[in-house]
């Protein structure tokens, strides 16, 4: 993977949406994450799918609809503050 992209499961784990990378991978495999890139919508179908800066992700987690834009990839799974710097929340209709 290049520095311009990051695996979907790794990013979701680093952004602290999931406690483990395997949980994030299973969530993606189940087709539960929608993404938008350059106006094109689709579903993430494989954990190895590359995310790029500016991608929008939408998924339901613990009864909440989460919509975020990928802002950074991070080097590791850090603190909650570091995780929040990886994305920007998008306005959604709940």
C-alpha positions, -999 to 999 in steps of 0.1 A, spaced: 0 0 0 13 34 -8 13 65 14 -17 78 -5 -40 49 6 -47 26 35 -65 -7 39 -101 -2 49 -99 -25 79 -66 -9 92 -81 26 89 -113 17 107 -93 1 135 -68 31 137 -98 55 138 -110 35 168 -144 25 154 -135 -11 162 -115 -27 191 -97 -51 168 -86 -52 132 -104 -85 127 -137 -70 139 -132 -42 114 -124 -67 86 -155 -88 94 -177 -57 93 -163 -47 59 -167 -83 45 -204 -82 55 -208 -52 32 -219 -29 59 -197 1 49 -208 24 20 -183 48 5 -182 77 -19 -152 86 -39 -153 114 -65 -191 113 -66 -192 75 -72 -210 55 -45 -203 19 -37 -198 -6 -9 -166 -18 6 -165 -55 -1 -130 -65 10 -110 -55 40 -80 -50 17 -98 -23 -3 -78 9 -4 -92 41 11 -79 74 -2 -79 108 14 -113 125 9 -133 93 7 -166 95 25 -177 65 46 -212 58 59 -220 29 83 -243 20 112 -226 10 144 -243 5 178 -275 19 166 -259 51 153 -254 62 117 -218 73 113 -207 94 83 -171 105 81 -146 118 56 -111 103 56 -86 131 65 -55 111 73 -42 75 77 -21 77 108 10 56 115 -4 35 143 -35 30 165 -30 58 189 -50 77 215 -86 88 210 -74 123 202 -51 109 175 -80 88 161 -103 118 158 -77 136 137 -80 108 111 -116 118 101 -141 146 99 -177 140 108 -202 147 80 -238 160 86 -263 131 82 -300 127 84 -309 105 114 
